[in-house]
Amino acid sequence: MSWKRILAGVLIGVAILSVILLAIVSDREGARLSALERVVVIYLEGAIEETGGNWDFSGVITPRRVARQLERAAKDNSIKAVVLRINSPGGAVAASQQIAALIREFEKPVVISMGDMAASGGYYISAPADGIVAHPGTMTGSIGVIFTNFNMEGLYEKLGVEMETIKSGRHKDMFTRKLTDEERRLLQKISDEAYDQFITEVAEGRELEKDHVRKLATGQLYLGSQALELGLVDRLGGIEEAIDLAAEIAGLEKPVKYEFPQPSFFEQLTRLNTYLPALLEKKFLPGELLLLEKAKQYGPQLRYQVAL
């Protein structure tokens, strides 16, 4: 047998042994992690929007970001429960409903830890969780709907812009001018329907009677201490108390607080680079044109949000 065949046999043997050892180490590491009783804390801060939260310091909560974080928690066998730390005045109706559905359908226990504010849409996404913990001074509640739209007629006149509209359907241009009484009634019906959906979400999530929730749904804010008395939250406290509640629900004896590693500064810059040209362009627009751009971008908005 030549030395080349011997060497080849040795190398193959070493490779096979390495694969076996790696599998053993991986299995042991996986078993060790699975034995851990981690409660992951995920921070959700800012307004709730459909898009706009593509980098972590964007200050926006989106369904996509929440789905991505919950998916990470679902795949990690060492994570037994989730605490969502929410600081939000609310935001878009549909985005709030999408996030609430993600939380409701998540298979591991989810507990909400409210920060300074978790109101309107911020409360909507909290309602389906397995438990809610708020500070005594947290501002929450604000169960209601607001419909906003820019009337651009005065701005068009200031800019010297004359708009000509050709339409099919008498209400097609309703958001380009002052609303008629009939159109206000139509929009009020839409707002009322979204309001009823909010009440239903809270009643089902918190296991409360709809009539009780409707009495609370005046749009007013409640302190955490008041929310506890009204049945809108389960306990008073901070993140540690929320972890304790999550551990109780999940049946954990020795819960370990865990947070996902954050993207590096350079990774954040890479994400921001995609949006930087548009941001700079808007930065130097005159005020009137910037307002016009914002109005065209967002249009009429139905929102579960504290009116600011």
Summary of the structure (lengths in Angstrom):
residues: 308
radius of gyration: 25.8
end to end distance: 84.6
largest distance: 98.2
contacts: 916
relative contact order: 0.16
helix: 51%
strand: 19%
